[in-house]
Amino acid sequence: MVKRPLGPGFTHARSSVTNLQAHVIFVVKYRRKVLTSRILNDCHAIMTETASGLGCQVREFNGEADHVHLIVQYPPTVAVADLVRTLKGTSSRRLREQHAAHLRRYLWGDHLWSPSYFAASAGGVTLDVLKRYIDGQARPD
């Protein structure tokens, strides 16, 4: 069997090859506009480190004053809900430690993020391209 290069982003395991990516959005509790450029830089570093510890990789990160967007590549052994819980929990705790004086002016309690989140699968092609590829398979008679 000839091994074809699959390109960047593919995870090779013993019995699988995957390229799982999720677009994730976290919103600040009460939609408060508390995220500064410095906090976003720290958040990016924390989430990159935390994701790496789970065997995941933050591919893209950006945000505004009240929310952040990430594209995270993850292995099939990590559930998206577990990934989100770990990213939100670790980043909330560490950002509230590092930026306590600033965040305490806008938020109270032990929370930075809203309990909800958005997550959607993010692939390398559109659904239309994927549908055409599947329809174009050489089905045996």
C-alpha positions in Angstrom: 0.0 0.0 0.0 1.4 3.4 -1.0 1.0 6.0 1.7 -0.2 9.3 0.2 0.7 12.5 1.9 -2.5 13.9 3.5 -1.4 17.4 4.2 -1.1 19.4 7.3 -3.6 19.1 10.1 -4.2 15.3 9.8 -3.8 13.3 13.0 -2.5 9.7 12.4 -3.3 7.1 15.0 -2.9 3.3 14.8 -6.2 2.7 13.1 -7.4 6.1 12.0 -6.5 9.3 10.2 -8.5 12.3 11.3 -8.7 16.1 10.7 -11.3 17.3 13.3 -11.6 21.0 13.8 -14.2 23.1 15.7 -15.0 26.7 15.5 -15.7 27.7 19.1 -17.0 31.0 20.5 -17.0 32.0 24.2 -18.9 35.0 25.4 -18.0 37.0 28.6 -20.6 36.7 31.3 -23.3 39.3 31.0 -21.7 40.2 27.7 -19.6 42.7 29.6 -16.9 44.4 27.4 -13.9 43.6 29.6 -11.4 41.9 27.2 -8.5 44.2 26.4 -5.8 43.6 23.9 -3.5 42.4 26.7 -6.1 40.1 28.2 -6.8 38.7 24.7 -3.0 38.0 24.3 -2.9 36.3 27.6 -6.1 34.3 26.8 -4.6 33.1 23.6 -1.5 31.9 25.3 -3.5 30.2 28.1 -5.8 28.5 25.6 -2.9 27.4 23.4 -1.1 25.8 26.4 -4.3 24.2 27.7 -5.3 22.8 24.4 -1.8 21.4 23.9 -2.1 19.5 27.2 -5.2 17.8 25.8 -3.5 16.9 22.6 -5.3 19.7 20.7 -4.0 22.7 18.8 -5.4 26.2 18.6 -5.2 27.0 14.9 -6.8 30.5 15.0 -7.6 32.8 17.8 -9.1 36.3 18.0 -11.7 38.3 19.9 -13.4 41.5 20.7 -14.2 43.1 24.1 -16.9 40.7 24.9 -16.1 37.4 23.2 -13.4 35.2 21.6 -13.3 32.9 18.5 -11.1 29.9 18.2 -10.6 27.2 15.6 -9.3 24.2 17.5 -8.0 21.0 16.0 -8.7 18.0 18.3 -8.1 14.2 18.2 -11.1 11.8 18.2 -10.4 10.9 21.8 -11.4 14.4 23.0 -15.0 15.3 23.2 -15.8 18.9 22.2 -17.8 19.5 25.4 -14.7 18.4 27.5 -12.4 20.6 25.4 -14.7 23.6 25.9 -15.1 22.9 29.7 -11.3 22.7 30.1 -10.5 25.8 28.0 -13.2 27.9 29.7 -12.4 26.8 33.2 -8.6 27.1 32.9 -8.7 30.5 31.1 -11.3 31.9 33.5 -9.3 31.0 36.6 -5.9 32.1 35.2 -7.2 35.4 33.6 -9.0 36.3 36.9 -5.8 35.7 38.8 -3.6 37.7 36.3 -6.1 40.6 35.7 -8.0 40.6 39.0 -8.2 44.4 39.5 -9.5 45.1 36.0 -12.0 42.2 35.8 -13.4 42.7 39.4 -14.6 46.1 38.3 -17.0 44.5 35.7 -17.6 41.0 37.0 -18.3 39.4 40.3 -18.1 35.9 41.6 -15.8 33.2 40.2 -16.8 33.5 36.5 -15.5 35.1 33.4 -17.4 33.3 30.7 -21.1 32.8 30.2 -22.1 29.2 30.8 -23.1 28.8 27.2 -20.9 28.5 24.1 -21.1 28.0 20.4 -19.3 25.2 18.6 -19.5 24.1 15.0 -17.5 21.6 12.9 -15.0 23.4 10.7 -13.6 21.5 7.7 -11.3 22.3 4.9 -14.1 22.3 2.2 -17.6 23.5 1.9 -20.5 21.1 2.2 -21.3 21.6 -1.5 -17.8 20.5 -2.5 -18.0 17.5 -0.2 -21.4 16.5 -1.6 -20.0 16.7 -5.2 -17.1 14.6 -4.1 -19.3 11.9 -2.6 -21.7 12.0 -5.6 -18.8 11.6 -7.9 -17.6 8.3 -6.4 -17.3 5.4 -8.8 -20.1 3.2 -7.5 -19.8 -0.4 -8.7 -22.7 -1.7 -10.8 
